[in-house]
Amino acid sequence: MELYPTVHNGKVDYGLAYYEIQGTEIYPTVHNNDDDYGLPVFEIKNNEIYPTASNSIDSYGLPLFEIQ
């Protein structure tokens, strides 16, 4: 499964996916400028999305996104 920026996101995606979901982990795609060194940048737990240790965002243990 792939994640695409919406019109509400400030990124221009040219119709390309920015992230790829593999199981409960989310990785940047080659179309994303984030260099993740092959590591997941987000993790899905109970329909909430948290940054991983390899992500530079500090969420203070709180989810950044919610899946509805």
PDB file of N, CA, C, O and CB in Angstrom:
ATOM      1  N   MET A   1       0.842  -1.168   0.000  1.00  0.00           N
ATOM      2  CA  MET A   1       0.000   0.000   0.000  1.00  0.00           C
ATOM      3  C   MET A   1       0.893   1.238   0.000  1.00  0.00           C
ATOM      4  O   MET A   1       1.957   1.250   0.618  1.00  0.00           O
ATOM      5  CB  MET A   1      -0.961  -0.006   1.215  1.00  0.00           C
ATOM      6  N   GLU A   2       0.451   2.261  -0.691  1.00  0.00           N
ATOM      7  CA  GLU A   2       1.253   3.481  -0.816  1.00  0.00           C
ATOM      8  C   GLU A   2       0.490   4.677  -0.262  1.00  0.00           C
ATOM      9  O   GLU A   2      -0.741   4.698  -0.259  1.00  0.00           O
ATOM     10  CB  GLU A   2       1.639   3.730  -2.289  1.00  0.00           C
ATOM     11  N   LEU A   3       1.233   5.665   0.204  1.00  0.00           N
ATOM     12  CA  LEU A   3       0.650   6.907   0.718  1.00  0.00           C
ATOM     13  C   LEU A   3       1.021   8.058  -0.204  1.00  0.00           C
ATOM     14  O   LEU A   3       2.186   8.234  -0.561  1.00  0.00           O
ATOM     15  CB  LEU A   3       1.130   7.191   2.168  1.00  0.00           C
ATOM     16  N   TYR A   4       0.022   8.833  -0.582  1.00  0.00           N
ATOM     17  CA  TYR A   4       0.213   9.982  -1.467  1.00  0.00           C
ATOM     18  C   TYR A   4      -0.124  11.262  -0.708  1.00  0.00           C
ATOM     19  O   TYR A   4      -1.044  11.263   0.111  1.00  0.00           O
ATOM     20  CB  TYR A   4      -0.666   9.853  -2.749  1.00  0.00           C
ATOM     21  N   PRO A   5       0.604  12.357  -0.962  1.00  0.00           N
ATOM     22  CA  PRO A   5       0.225  13.633  -0.351  1.00  0.00           C
ATOM     23  C   PRO A   5      -1.136  14.091  -0.885  1.00  0.00           C
ATOM     24  O   PRO A   5      -1.455  13.878  -2.055  1.00  0.00           O
ATOM     25  CB  PRO A   5       1.306  14.712  -0.625  1.00  0.00           C
ATOM     26  N   THR A   6      -1.927  14.718  -0.022  1.00  0.00           N
ATOM     27  CA  THR A   6      -3.199  15.280  -0.463  1.00  0.00           C
ATOM     28  C   THR A   6      -2.989  16.730  -0.883  1.00  0.00           C
ATOM     29  O   THR A   6      -1.886  17.266  -0.777  1.00  0.00           O
ATOM     30  CB  THR A   6      -4.271  15.181   0.658  1.00  0.00           C
ATOM     31  N   VAL A   7      -4.042  17.343  -1.350  1.00  0.00           N
ATOM     32  CA  VAL A   7      -3.957  18.751  -1.741  1.00  0.00           C
ATOM     33  C   VAL A   7      -3.689  19.642  -0.533  1.00  0.00           C
ATOM     34  O   VAL A   7      -3.278  20.792  -0.689  1.00  0.00           O
ATOM     35  CB  VAL A   7      -5.248  19.190  -2.440  1.00  0.00           C
ATOM     36  N   HIS A   8      -3.917  19.119   0.663  1.00  0.00           N
ATOM     37  CA  HIS A   8      -3.693  19.897   1.885  1.00  0.00           C
ATOM     38  C   HIS A   8      -2.243  19.823   2.347  1.00  0.00           C
ATOM     39  O   HIS A   8      -1.854  20.524   3.281  1.00  0.00           O
ATOM     40  CB  HIS A   8      -4.613  19.407   2.996  1.00  0.00           C
ATOM     41  N   ASN A   9      -1.439  18.978   1.702  1.00  0.00           N
ATOM     42  CA  ASN A   9      -0.027  18.833   2.046  1.00  0.00           C
ATOM     43  C   ASN A   9       0.759  19.818   1.187  1.00  0.00           C
ATOM     44  O   ASN A   9       0.453  19.990   0.007  1.00  0.00           O
ATOM     45  CB  ASN A   9       0.474  17.354   1.829  1.00  0.00           C
ATOM     46  N   GLY A  10       1.752  20.455   1.756  1.00  0.00           N
ATOM     47  CA  GLY A  10       2.513  21.465   1.024  1.00  0.00           C
ATOM     48  C   GLY A  10       3.460  20.917  -0.020  1.00  0.00           C
ATOM     49  O   GLY A  10       4.124  21.687  -0.714  1.00  0.00           O
ATOM     50  N   LYS A  11       3.538  19.582  -0.151  1.00  0.00           N
ATOM     51  CA  LYS A  11       4.472  18.977  -1.101  1.00  0.00           C
ATOM     52  C   LYS A  11       3.808  18.771  -2.454  1.00  0.00           C
ATOM     53  O   LYS A  11       2.634  18.405  -2.529  1.00  0.00           O
ATOM     54  CB  LYS A  11       5.001  17.641  -0.564  1.00  0.00           C
ATOM     55  N   VAL A  12       4.551  19.003  -3.503  1.00  0.00           N
ATOM     56  CA  VAL A  12       4.078  18.705  -4.850  1.00  0.00           C
ATOM     57  C   VAL A  12       4.524  17.284  -5.171  1.00  0.00           C
ATOM     58  O   VAL A  12       5.721  16.994  -5.185  1.00  0.00           O
ATOM     59  CB  VAL A  12       4.627  19.744  -5.912  1.00  0.00           C
ATOM     60  N   ASP A  13       3.574  16.406  -5.427  1.00  0.00           N
ATOM     61  CA  ASP A  13       3.917  14.992  -5.584  1.00  0.00           C
ATOM     62  C   ASP A  13       3.859  14.494  -7.018  1.00  0.00           C
ATOM     63  O   ASP A  13       4.313  13.385  -7.303  1.00  0.00           O
ATOM     64  CB  ASP A  13       3.008  14.166  -4.752  1.00  0.00           C
ATOM     65  N   TYR A  14       3.307  15.298  -7.931  1.00  0.00           N
ATOM     66  CA  TYR A  14       3.203  14.885  -9.339  1.00  0.00           C
ATOM     67  C   TYR A  14       2.519  13.526  -9.478  1.00  0.00           C
ATOM     68  O   TYR A  14       2.811  12.783 -10.415  1.00  0.00           O
ATOM     69  CB  TYR A  14       4.596  14.832  -9.980  1.00  0.00           C
ATOM     70  N   GLY A  15       1.616  13.195  -8.560  1.00  0.00           N
ATOM     71  CA  GLY A  15       0.900  11.927  -8.605  1.00  0.00           C
ATOM     72  C   GLY A  15       1.712  10.731  -8.156  1.00  0.00           C
ATOM     73  O   GLY A  15       1.322   9.592  -8.412  1.00  0.00           O
ATOM     74  N   LEU A  16       2.839  10.966  -7.488  1.00  0.00           N
ATOM     75  CA  LEU A  16       3.715   9.877  -7.051  1.00  0.00           C
ATOM     76  C   LEU A  16       3.544   9.612  -5.558  1.00  0.00           C
ATOM     77  O   LEU A  16       3.241  10.518  -4.781  1.00  0.00           O
ATOM     78  CB  LEU A  16       5.184  10.207  -7.366  1.00  0.00           C
ATOM     79  N   ALA A  17       3.741   8.363  -5.177  1.00  0.00           N
ATOM     80  CA  ALA A  17       3.641   7.992  -3.766  1.00  0.00           C
ATOM     81  C   ALA A  17       4.871   8.470  -3.002  1.00  0.00           C
ATOM     82  O   ALA A  17       5.995   8.356  -3.491  1.00  0.00           O
ATOM     83  CB  ALA A  17       3.477   6.466  -3.617  1.00  0.00           C
ATOM     84  N   TYR A  18       4.657   9.002  -1.806  1.00  0.00           N
ATOM     85  CA  TYR A  18       5.762   9.469  -0.966  1.00  0.00           C
ATOM     86  C   TYR A  18       6.200   8.418   0.047  1.00  0.00           C
ATOM     87  O   TYR A  18       7.350   8.406   0.486  1.00  0.00           O
ATOM     88  CB  TYR A  18       5.363  10.740  -0.242  1.00  0.00           C
ATOM     89  N   TYR A  19       5.268   7.536   0.415  1.00  0.00           N
ATOM     90  CA  TYR A  19       5.584   6.504   1.402  1.00  0.00           C
ATOM     91  C   TYR A  19       4.994   5.174   0.957  1.00  0.00           C
ATOM     92  O   TYR A  19       4.045   5.128   0.175  1.00  0.00           O
ATOM     93  CB  TYR A  19       5.050   6.894   2.802  1.00  0.00           C
ATOM     94  N   GLU A  20       5.569   4.100   1.467  1.00  0.00           N
ATOM     95  CA  GLU A  20       5.084   2.754   1.199  1.00  0.00           C
ATOM     96  C   GLU A  20       4.872   2.049   2.532  1.00  0.00           C
ATOM     97  O   GLU A  20       5.735   2.089   3.409  1.00  0.00           O
ATOM     98  CB  GLU A  20       6.078   1.961   0.291  1.00  0.00           C
ATOM     99  N   ILE A  21       3.709   1.398   2.680  1.00  0.00           N
ATOM    100  CA  ILE A  21       3.412   0.671   3.909  1.00  0.00           C
ATOM    101  C   ILE A  21       3.791  -0.788   3.711  1.00  0.00           C
ATOM    102  O   ILE A  21       3.340  -1.440   2.769  1.00  0.00           O
ATOM    103  CB  ILE A  21       1.911   0.811   4.301  1.00  0.00           C
ATOM    104  N   GLN A  22       4.626  -1.288   4.613  1.00  0.00           N
ATOM    105  CA  GLN A  22       5.009  -2.702   4.621  1.00  0.00           C
ATOM    106  C   GLN A  22       4.686  -3.246   6.005  1.00  0.00           C
ATOM    107  O   GLN A  22       5.422  -3.004   6.962  1.00  0.00           O
ATOM    108  CB  GLN A  22       6.540  -2.899   4.265  1.00  0.00           C
ATOM    109  N   GLY A  23       3.587  -3.979   6.107  1.00  0.00           N
ATOM    110  CA  GLY A  23       3.148  -4.471   7.415  1.00  0.00           C
ATOM    111  C   GLY A  23       2.717  -3.304   8.288  1.00  0.00           C
ATOM    112  O   GLY A  23       1.783  -2.580   7.946  1.00  0.00           O
ATOM    113  N   THR A  24       3.404  -3.120   9.424  1.00  0.00           N
ATOM    114  CA  THR A  24       3.089  -1.999  10.318  1.00  0.00           C
ATOM    115  C   THR A  24       4.139  -0.905  10.231  1.00  0.00           C
ATOM    116  O   THR A  24       4.155   0.007  11.058  1.00  0.00           O
ATOM    117  CB  THR A  24       2.968  -2.484  11.759  1.00  0.00           C
ATOM    118  N   GLU A  25       5.021  -0.987   9.233  1.00  0.00           N
ATOM    119  CA  GLU A  25       6.087   0.004   9.083  1.00  0.00           C
ATOM    120  C   GLU A  25       5.893   0.806   7.799  1.00  0.00           C
ATOM    121  O   GLU A  25       5.404   0.287   6.795  1.00  0.00           O
ATOM    122  CB  GLU A  25       7.469  -0.680   9.082  1.00  0.00           C
ATOM    123  N   ILE A  26       6.283   2.076   7.848  1.00  0.00           N
ATOM    124  CA  ILE A  26       6.127   2.975   6.707  1.00  0.00           C
ATOM    125  C   ILE A  26       7.495   3.493   6.293  1.00  0.00           C
ATOM    126  O   ILE A  26       8.233   4.050   7.106  1.00  0.00           O
ATOM    127  CB  ILE A  26       5.169   4.153   7.046  1.00  0.00           C
ATOM    128  N   TYR A  27       7.825   3.305   5.018  1.00  0.00           N
ATOM    129  CA  TYR A  27       9.124   3.690   4.468  1.00  0.00           C
ATOM    130  C   TYR A  27       8.949   4.791   3.430  1.00  0.00           C
ATOM    131  O   TYR A  27       7.944   4.803   2.719  1.00  0.00           O
ATOM    132  CB  TYR A  27       9.836   2.473   3.844  1.00  0.00           C
ATOM    133  N   PRO A  28       9.909   5.726   3.322  1.00  0.00           N
ATOM    134  CA  PRO A  28       9.869   6.686   2.217  1.00  0.00           C
ATOM    135  C   PRO A  28      10.122   5.973   0.890  1.00  0.00           C
ATOM    136  O   PRO A  28      10.888   5.011   0.835  1.00  0.00           O
ATOM    137  CB  PRO A  28      10.912   7.810   2.431  1.00  0.00           C
ATOM    138  N   THR A  29       9.480   6.443  -0.172  1.00  0.00           N
ATOM    139  CA  THR A  29       9.753   5.896  -1.498  1.00  0.00           C
ATOM    140  C   THR A  29      10.892   6.678  -2.144  1.00  0.00           C
ATOM    141  O   THR A  29      11.376   7.658  -1.577  1.00  0.00           O
ATOM    142  CB  THR A  29       8.481   5.940  -2.389  1.00  0.00           C
ATOM    143  N   VAL A  30      11.310   6.253  -3.306  1.00  0.00           N
ATOM    144  CA  VAL A  30      12.377   6.952  -4.026  1.00  0.00           C
ATOM    145  C   VAL A  30      11.930   8.342  -4.459  1.00  0.00           C
ATOM    146  O   VAL A  30      12.767   9.181  -4.794  1.00  0.00           O
ATOM    147  CB  VAL A  30      12.817   6.140  -5.248  1.00  0.00           C
ATOM    148  N   HIS A  31      10.617   8.599  -4.457  1.00  0.00           N
ATOM    149  CA  HIS A  31      10.104   9.914  -4.850  1.00  0.00           C
ATOM    150  C   HIS A  31      10.132  10.909  -3.688  1.00  0.00           C
ATOM    151  O   HIS A  31       9.875  12.098  -3.875  1.00  0.00           O
ATOM    152  CB  HIS A  31       8.680   9.783  -5.382  1.00  0.00           C
ATOM    153  N   ASN A  32      10.446  10.414  -2.489  1.00  0.00           N
ATOM    154  CA  ASN A  32      10.481  11.253  -1.296  1.00  0.00           C
ATOM    155  C   ASN A  32      11.916  11.718  -1.074  1.00  0.00           C
ATOM    156  O   ASN A  32      12.855  10.943  -1.249  1.00  0.00           O
ATOM    157  CB  ASN A  32       9.939  10.485  -0.046  1.00  0.00           C
ATOM    158  N   ASN A  33      12.087  12.973  -0.691  1.00  0.00           N
ATOM    159  CA  ASN A  33      13.432  13.508  -0.467  1.00  0.00           C
ATOM    160  C   ASN A  33      14.065  13.022   0.823  1.00  0.00           C
ATOM    161  O   ASN A  33      15.264  13.217   1.026  1.00  0.00           O
ATOM    162  CB  ASN A  33      13.388  15.004  -0.460  1.00  0.00           C
ATOM    163  N   ASP A  34      13.292  12.393   1.706  1.00  0.00           N
ATOM    164  CA  ASP A  34      13.844  11.904   2.971  1.00  0.00           C
ATOM    165  C   ASP A  34      14.774  10.730   2.708  1.00  0.00           C
ATOM    166  O   ASP A  34      14.390   9.771   2.040  1.00  0.00           O
ATOM    167  CB  ASP A  34      12.715  11.489   3.945  1.00  0.00           C
ATOM    168  N   ASP A  35      15.986  10.797   3.225  1.00  0.00           N
ATOM    169  CA  ASP A  35      16.924   9.677   3.106  1.00  0.00           C
ATOM    170  C   ASP A  35      16.830   8.863   4.385  1.00  0.00           C
ATOM    171  O   ASP A  35      17.269   9.308   5.445  1.00  0.00           O
ATOM    172  CB  ASP A  35      18.398  10.173   2.853  1.00  0.00           C
ATOM    173  N   ASP A  36      16.260   7.673   4.285  1.00  0.00           N
ATOM    174  CA  ASP A  36      15.995   6.869   5.477  1.00  0.00           C
ATOM    175  C   ASP A  36      16.998   5.745   5.681  1.00  0.00           C
ATOM    176  O   ASP A  36      16.904   5.008   6.663  1.00  0.00           O
ATOM    177  CB  ASP A  36      14.618   6.293   5.400  1.00  0.00           C
ATOM    178  N   TYR A  37      17.952   5.600   4.774  1.00  0.00           N
ATOM    179  CA  TYR A  37      18.966   4.541   4.878  1.00  0.00           C
ATOM    180  C   TYR A  37      18.321   3.158   4.976  1.00  0.00           C
ATOM    181  O   TYR A  37      18.870   2.259   5.613  1.00  0.00           O
ATOM    182  CB  TYR A  37      19.868   4.785   6.099  1.00  0.00           C
ATOM    183  N   GLY A  38      17.164   2.990   4.350  1.00  0.00           N
ATOM    184  CA  GLY A  38      16.475   1.701   4.350  1.00  0.00           C
ATOM    185  C   GLY A  38      15.704   1.402   5.615  1.00  0.00           C
ATOM    186  O   GLY A  38      15.225   0.282   5.791  1.00  0.00           O
ATOM    187  N   LEU A  39      15.570   2.382   6.507  1.00  0.00           N
ATOM    188  CA  LEU A  39      14.871   2.180   7.776  1.00  0.00           C
ATOM    189  C   LEU A  39      13.462   2.768   7.712  1.00  0.00           C
ATOM    190  O   LEU A  39      13.230   3.744   6.998  1.00  0.00           O
ATOM    191  CB  LEU A  39      15.664   2.817   8.937  1.00  0.00           C
ATOM    192  N   PRO A  40      12.514   2.178   8.458  1.00  0.00           N
ATOM    193  CA  PRO A  40      11.166   2.750   8.479  1.00  0.00           C
ATOM    194  C   PRO A  40      11.156   4.082   9.217  1.00  0.00           C
ATOM    195  O   PRO A  40      11.883   4.254  10.195  1.00  0.00           O
ATOM    196  CB  PRO A  40      10.177   1.775   9.135  1.00  0.00           C
ATOM    197  N   VAL A  41      10.341   5.022   8.758  1.00  0.00           N
ATOM    198  CA  VAL A  41      10.266   6.338   9.401  1.00  0.00           C
ATOM    199  C   VAL A  41       8.998   6.507  10.245  1.00  0.00           C
ATOM    200  O   VAL A  41       8.927   7.395  11.095  1.00  0.00           O
ATOM    201  CB  VAL A  41      10.325   7.433   8.346  1.00  0.00           C
ATOM    202  N   PHE A  42       8.006   5.658  10.008  1.00  0.00           N
ATOM    203  CA  PHE A  42       6.794   5.672  10.824  1.00  0.00           C
ATOM    204  C   PHE A  42       6.399   4.242  11.153  1.00  0.00           C
ATOM    205  O   PHE A  42       6.780   3.303  10.455  1.00  0.00           O
ATOM    206  CB  PHE A  42       5.635   6.410  10.096  1.00  0.00           C
ATOM    207  N   GLU A  43       5.629   4.089  12.225  1.00  0.00           N
ATOM    208  CA  GLU A  43       5.133   2.787  12.642  1.00  0.00           C
ATOM    209  C   GLU A  43       3.650   2.915  12.962  1.00  0.00           C
ATOM    210  O   GLU A  43       3.226   3.895  13.575  1.00  0.00           O
ATOM    211  CB  GLU A  43       5.927   2.246  13.867  1.00  0.00           C
ATOM    212  N   ILE A  44       2.856   1.919  12.545  1.00  0.00           N
ATOM    213  CA  ILE A  44       1.419   1.929  12.794  1.00  0.00           C
ATOM    214  C   ILE A  44       1.134   1.086  14.033  1.00  0.00           C
ATOM    215  O   ILE A  44       1.516  -0.082  14.105  1.00  0.00           O
ATOM    216  CB  ILE A  44       0.627   1.394  11.559  1.00  0.00           C
ATOM    217  N   LYS A  45       0.453   1.698  15.013  1.00  0.00           N
ATOM    218  CA  LYS A  45       0.021   0.997  16.229  1.00  0.00           C
ATOM    219  C   LYS A  45      -1.422   1.388  16.511  1.00  0.00           C
ATOM    220  O   LYS A  45      -1.708   2.560  16.754  1.00  0.00           O
ATOM    221  CB  LYS A  45       0.948   1.338  17.455  1.00  0.00           C
ATOM    222  N   ASN A  46      -2.334   0.423  16.483  1.00  0.00           N
ATOM    223  CA  ASN A  46      -3.742   0.671  16.819  1.00  0.00           C
ATOM    224  C   ASN A  46      -4.340   1.846  16.043  1.00  0.00           C
ATOM    225  O   ASN A  46      -4.942   2.740  16.637  1.00  0.00           O
ATOM    226  CB  ASN A  46      -3.876   0.929  18.307  1.00  0.00           C
ATOM    227  N   ASN A  47      -4.176   1.847  14.735  1.00  0.00           N
ATOM    228  CA  ASN A  47      -4.709   2.890  13.841  1.00  0.00           C
ATOM    229  C   ASN A  47      -4.126   4.272  14.098  1.00  0.00           C
ATOM    230  O   ASN A  47      -4.711   5.276  13.689  1.00  0.00           O
ATOM    231  CB  ASN A  47      -6.202   2.959  13.978  1.00  0.00           C
ATOM    232  N   GLU A  48      -2.990   4.335  14.766  1.00  0.00           N
ATOM    233  CA  GLU A  48      -2.279   5.592  14.962  1.00  0.00           C
ATOM    234  C   GLU A  48      -0.878   5.449  14.383  1.00  0.00           C
ATOM    235  O   GLU A  48      -0.300   4.363  14.403  1.00  0.00           O
ATOM    236  CB  GLU A  48      -2.224   5.984  16.471  1.00  0.00           C
ATOM    237  N   ILE A  49      -0.336   6.543  13.868  1.00  0.00           N
ATOM    238  CA  ILE A  49       0.975   6.508  13.218  1.00  0.00           C
ATOM    239  C   ILE A  49       1.968   7.317  14.042  1.00  0.00           C
ATOM    240  O   ILE A  49       1.766   8.502  14.309  1.00  0.00           O
ATOM    241  CB  ILE A  49       0.893   7.056  11.765  1.00  0.00           C
ATOM    242  N   TYR A  50       3.044   6.646  14.436  1.00  0.00           N
ATOM    243  CA  TYR A  50       4.092   7.236  15.266  1.00  0.00           C
ATOM    244  C   TYR A  50       5.394   7.309  14.480  1.00  0.00           C
ATOM    245  O   TYR A  50       5.641   6.457  13.627  1.00  0.00           O
ATOM    246  CB  TYR A  50       4.289   6.421  16.567  1.00  0.00           C
ATOM    247  N   PRO A  51       6.236   8.312  14.750  1.00  0.00           N
ATOM    248  CA  PRO A  51       7.573   8.313  14.136  1.00  0.00           C
ATOM    249  C   PRO A  51       8.440   7.246  14.797  1.00  0.00           C
ATOM    250  O   PRO A  51       8.289   6.971  15.987  1.00  0.00           O
ATOM    251  CB  PRO A  51       8.245   9.715  14.262  1.00  0.00           C
ATOM    252  N   THR A  52       9.334   6.653  14.038  1.00  0.00           N
ATOM    253  CA  THR A  52      10.256   5.661  14.592  1.00  0.00           C
ATOM    254  C   THR A  52      11.523   6.354  15.070  1.00  0.00           C
ATOM    255  O   THR A  52      11.688   7.562  14.896  1.00  0.00           O
ATOM    256  CB  THR A  52      10.595   4.572  13.542  1.00  0.00           C
ATOM    257  N   ALA A  53      12.412   5.581  15.672  1.00  0.00           N
ATOM    258  CA  ALA A  53      13.678   6.130  16.165  1.00  0.00           C
ATOM    259  C   ALA A  53      14.531   6.662  15.021  1.00  0.00           C
ATOM    260  O   ALA A  53      15.372   7.535  15.235  1.00  0.00           O
ATOM    261  CB  ALA A  53      14.454   5.065  16.945  1.00  0.00           C
ATOM    262  N   SER A  54      14.328   6.149  13.808  1.00  0.00           N
ATOM    263  CA  SER A  54      15.117   6.608  12.661  1.00  0.00           C
ATOM    264  C   SER A  54      14.529   7.867  12.021  1.00  0.00           C
ATOM    265  O   SER A  54      15.053   8.354  11.019  1.00  0.00           O
ATOM    266  CB  SER A  54      15.213   5.501  11.621  1.00  0.00           C
ATOM    267  N   ASN A  55      13.448   8.392  12.593  1.00  0.00           N
ATOM    268  CA  ASN A  55      12.814   9.613  12.093  1.00  0.00           C
ATOM    269  C   ASN A  55      13.282  10.785  12.951  1.00  0.00           C
ATOM    270  O   ASN A  55      13.368  10.660  14.173  1.00  0.00           O
ATOM    271  CB  ASN A  55      11.248   9.492  12.111  1.00  0.00           C
ATOM    272  N   SER A  56      13.583  11.910  12.332  1.00  0.00           N
ATOM    273  CA  SER A  56      14.094  13.068  13.075  1.00  0.00           C
ATOM    274  C   SER A  56      12.994  13.833  13.813  1.00  0.00           C
ATOM    275  O   SER A  56      13.290  14.758  14.569  1.00  0.00           O
ATOM    276  CB  SER A  56      14.812  14.009  12.127  1.00  0.00           C
ATOM    277  N   ILE A  57      11.741  13.462  13.604  1.00  0.00           N
ATOM    278  CA  ILE A  57      10.628  14.137  14.285  1.00  0.00           C
ATOM    279  C   ILE A  57      10.494  13.581  15.702  1.00  0.00           C
ATOM    280  O   ILE A  57      10.442  12.366  15.889  1.00  0.00           O
ATOM    281  CB  ILE A  57       9.291  13.956  13.494  1.00  0.00           C
ATOM    282  N   ASP A  58      10.437  14.463  16.695  1.00  0.00           N
ATOM    283  CA  ASP A  58      10.214  14.045  18.079  1.00  0.00           C
ATOM    284  C   ASP A  58       8.755  14.316  18.419  1.00  0.00           C
ATOM    285  O   ASP A  58       8.349  15.473  18.532  1.00  0.00           O
ATOM    286  CB  ASP A  58      11.177  14.792  19.072  1.00  0.00           C
ATOM    287  N   SER A  59       7.966  13.260  18.584  1.00  0.00           N
ATOM    288  CA  SER A  59       6.537  13.426  18.865  1.00  0.00           C
ATOM    289  C   SER A  59       6.232  13.280  20.349  1.00  0.00           C
ATOM    290  O   SER A  59       5.066  13.301  20.744  1.00  0.00           O
ATOM    291  CB  SER A  59       5.722  12.412  18.073  1.00  0.00           C
ATOM    292  N   TYR A  60       7.252  13.136  21.165  1.00  0.00           N
ATOM    293  CA  TYR A  60       7.090  12.998  22.618  1.00  0.00           C
ATOM    294  C   TYR A  60       6.188  11.820  22.968  1.00  0.00           C
ATOM    295  O   TYR A  60       5.423  11.874  23.932  1.00  0.00           O
ATOM    296  CB  TYR A  60       6.518  14.286  23.214  1.00  0.00           C
ATOM    297  N   GLY A  61       6.287  10.753  22.172  1.00  0.00           N
ATOM    298  CA  GLY A  61       5.504   9.547  22.419  1.00  0.00           C
ATOM    299  C   GLY A  61       4.062   9.624  21.963  1.00  0.00           C
ATOM    300  O   GLY A  61       3.285   8.700  22.201  1.00  0.00           O
ATOM    301  N   LEU A  62       3.694  10.722  21.307  1.00  0.00           N
ATOM    302  CA  LEU A  62       2.318  10.890  20.849  1.00  0.00           C
ATOM    303  C   LEU A  62       2.207  10.565  19.361  1.00  0.00           C
ATOM    304  O   LEU A  62       3.162  10.768  18.611  1.00  0.00           O
ATOM    305  CB  LEU A  62       1.829  12.324  21.122  1.00  0.00           C
ATOM    306  N   PRO A  63       1.041  10.059  18.926  1.00  0.00           N
ATOM    307  CA  PRO A  63       0.879   9.763  17.501  1.00  0.00           C
ATOM    308  C   PRO A  63       0.813  11.040  16.678  1.00  0.00           C
ATOM    309  O   PRO A  63       0.301  12.061  17.139  1.00  0.00           O
ATOM    310  CB  PRO A  63      -0.381   8.927  17.268  1.00  0.00           C
ATOM    311  N   LEU A  64       1.335  10.976  15.452  1.00  0.00           N
ATOM    312  CA  LEU A  64       1.303  12.125  14.544  1.00  0.00           C
ATOM    313  C   LEU A  64       0.091  12.095  13.618  1.00  0.00           C
ATOM    314  O   LEU A  64      -0.398  13.141  13.190  1.00  0.00           O
ATOM    315  CB  LEU A  64       2.574  12.170  13.716  1.00  0.00           C
ATOM    316  N   PHE A  65      -0.389  10.890  13.313  1.00  0.00           N
ATOM    317  CA  PHE A  65      -1.524  10.731  12.410  1.00  0.00           C
ATOM    318  C   PHE A  65      -2.462   9.679  12.967  1.00  0.00           C
ATOM    319  O   PHE A  65      -2.066   8.839  13.775  1.00  0.00           O
ATOM    320  CB  PHE A  65      -1.056  10.347  10.989  1.00  0.00           C
ATOM    321  N   GLU A  66      -3.728   9.735  12.520  1.00  0.00           N
ATOM    322  CA  GLU A  66      -4.725   8.757  12.904  1.00  0.00           C
ATOM    323  C   GLU A  66      -5.361   8.199  11.635  1.00  0.00           C
ATOM    324  O   GLU A  66      -5.697   8.956  10.724  1.00  0.00           O
ATOM    325  CB  GLU A  66      -5.796   9.384  13.846  1.00  0.00           C
ATOM    326  N   ILE A  67      -5.526   6.893  11.571  1.00  0.00           N
ATOM    327  CA  ILE A  67      -6.159   6.248  10.417  1.00  0.00           C
ATOM    328  C   ILE A  67      -7.648   6.111  10.719  1.00  0.00           C
ATOM    329  O   ILE A  67      -8.035   5.529  11.733  1.00  0.00           O
ATOM    330  CB  ILE A  67      -5.509   4.844  10.107  1.00  0.00           C
ATOM    331  N   GLN A  68      -8.479   6.654   9.826  1.00  0.00           N
ATOM    332  CA  GLN A  68      -9.936   6.564  10.021  1.00  0.00           C
ATOM    333  C   GLN A  68     -10.566   5.823   8.870  1.00  0.00           C
ATOM    334  O   GLN A  68     -11.783   5.641   8.846  1.00  0.00           O
ATOM    335  CB  GLN A  68     -10.567   7.963  10.159  1.00  0.00           C
TER     336      GLN A  68
END
